[in-house]
Amino acid sequence: MRGFPGPDAMSDFTKVRFTLAVRDLARSTDYYTSVLGLGIDFTAPGWTFLSRGSFRVMLGECTDAISPEALGDHSWYGYVTVSDASALFSEYQRAGAEFTQVLSDKPWGMREFGVRTVDGHRIMFGQELQA
């Protein structure tokens, strides 16, 4: 199959970290920790590195960044597969997340929902349904 490494592949991807420009680093960091439940791995001037399990995000403060709303569909930046979408949806409801899609089972075999961050970036979370 084209695009997939063959048996002689030398390396594999071990982690994925999204990098996002945010206008107010403190506000965005608070959202990712208090609403989405990520922990702070470390900070550097103008940056916060966060994670929850294998989901990792680098927030970089860019006060003049284009608003994600201005990007339209391009404000959707990630799809995160989770072990229990129903529990995560409930957790995010209690935390006050803004949903772009409520929890539902999809014909492509996923139970999923979407959130919009305080900056306007959109993330989908989904659980593989058993056949």
N, C-alpha and C positions, 0 to 999 in steps of 0.2 A: 504494500500500500504506500503510495507516494506520501512523503512528508514524515514518515515514521522511521526512526533509526532501525537499522538491521541488527543482527546478532553481534556485529563487530563494533557497535557504538561504544565510544570511549567514556562518555559521561552522561549522567542523568540529572534532571532538575531535582533539587532537594528541598527548596523552599521558594515561595513566591511572596514578594513584598510589594504592595501598591505604593506609589508615591503620589501624593496629592498636594496641590497648592491651596492654601487656606488664607483667608484675609486676617483672621484673628486667632493666633495659635492657642492662646489660653482658652478661649471659648470652644474651639474645635476639640482640643484635648479633653476638656471637661465633658463634651458630648460623647466622645468615643469611650471614655472611662465610665461615666455615670449612666449613659443610656445603652450603649452597645456592649458594655462589660469587658472592654479590653484593659489590659494592664500596661503600664508604662515600662518599657524595657530600659530606655535611657533617653536623655535629652542632650542637646547640644544647642548652642546659640542659633535660634531661628528654626529649630527642629524638635519634633517629638517622635520617637519610635515606639510603636505600640504593638501588642499581639494578644491573641486569645487562641490557644491551641496552635494550629498551623496557619491561621489567618494573621497576616502582618501588614501594618500600614506605617508609612513614613509621612508625617505631616510637615510640610515646609511653609513657613510664613511668607506670603507674597501679598503685601497689602494692595498692590495694583493688579492682581490676577483677574482674569475674565471670570465673571460669575458663572457657575455651572448652569444656572437657568438659561444664560445666553447661549450655551452650547447645545441646548435641546437634548436630543437623544444621546449625545456624546457625554452627558453627565452621568450615564450609567457606566460604572467602571469595574464591577466585579460580580461574579456569581460564586457563592460560597456553599459548598455541600456540607451539610451538618448531619449529626446522628439523630436528632429529634426536633424537627421543624415546629411541631405543635408546642413543645415546651419552650423553645426559643421565642416563638411568636408571643406566647403568654408573658414571658419575661420582659420582652420589649414593650408589650402593651402596658404592663405595670410601670415601666420606666418612662413612659410618655413618648415613645417613638412615633414619628409621622410615617404612616404607611402609604406606599404608592400602589400596593396590591395587598389585599388581605390573604390570609392563608387559604389555599385551595389545592386540590389535586388536579394535576394537568394530564392531558392525554399522552404526553411524552414520558410519563412514568415518574414524575416528581411531585412532591407536596411542597409548595413554595409560597413565599411572600416577599415583598419588597419594602425597603425603607428609604427615606430621603434624609440625608444628614443635615445638620445645622447649616452647612455651607451650600446645600442643594445637590450634592453628589448622591447618586442612587446606587443601592446595593441590593442584589437578590440573594435570598437564602433558600436552599432547597434540600429536601431529603429524598433519596431514592426509594421509590415504593417497591414492595416485593411483588413479583409477578404472580 
